[in-house]
Amino acid sequence: MIDEEALRGYPLDPPDVASAKKKVLVTGCFDWFHSGHVRFFEEVAELGDLFVVVGHDDNIKLLKGESHPMFPAEQRRYMVGSVRLVKQAFVSSGNGWLDAEPEIERIEPDIYAVNQDGDRPEKLDYCRTHGIEYRVLQRRPKEGLPKRESTHLRGF
């Protein structure tokens, strides 16, 4: 059995936001972590230092249904935080489509990047109001790899 308490300190808070690069924020469930997520991280990491906020369990359940998430938030944070492209990973503390709002305020990103599935009017409006560049990226698999979508991989 995994000791969830042991994962709580990875990576350490407070956010490591001091950098000469732009700060790029992405949010998501990242429950069934796959090559499409890594490709997305590769693309957004080209824009600056990458900060990832995974949705907390109750919010994922609210947005995606009772069968979600498959893995607890601290495990998902650990997985995405272990990707070399990610400067730091967090668990969201808000609710709804802008569940990462408290983390956005702490990190103060220059860019909020989403893919087509994550594009929501609430996110765009928030970025316009707060002077954050909003980027919507197309889903493009890494050359030689198949297109991946968590919903299709799980079959529900």
Secondary structure, DSSP 4 states (H G I P E B T S, - for coil): ---HHHHTTSSPSSP----SSPEEEEEE---S--HHHHHHHHHHHTTSEEEEEEPPHHHHHHHH-TT--SS-HHHHHHHHHTSTTEEEEEE--S-GGGTTHHHHHHH--SEEEEEGGG--HHHHHHHHHHT-EEEEE---PPTTS----HHHHHT-
